[in-house]
Amino acid sequence: MPHKHSHDPDSDSFQDAALEDYRDALRELFPLEDLVRKASRRRRVRRAAAGAVVCAAAGVCTWILDHAHRIEQFHTVVSKHTVTRAHDGAA
């Protein structure tokens, strides 16, 4: 005795035909392609914005923590010898 919920190809085609009108109505009301496209666009925008924020944060951290970009100028008299320390500790 076959099980009531067994997979029968004839019942699938009958169900498909019976539900086709409802599927068309649902596709008109809820167009999946548009929803997927909009979700994909939102996802791309969010990822791009997150990438920009990460790059900006990395740049700010590098600017603050790395002293190589700082330029210091010292003016002395020609015959005078002066020892100074830079911000990074170099003499």
Residue pairs with C-beta under 8 A, 6 or more apart in sequence:
2 8
63 69
67 86
67 87
67 88
68 88
70 86
70 87
70 88
72 86
72 87
74 82
74 84
76 82
83 91
84 91
85 91
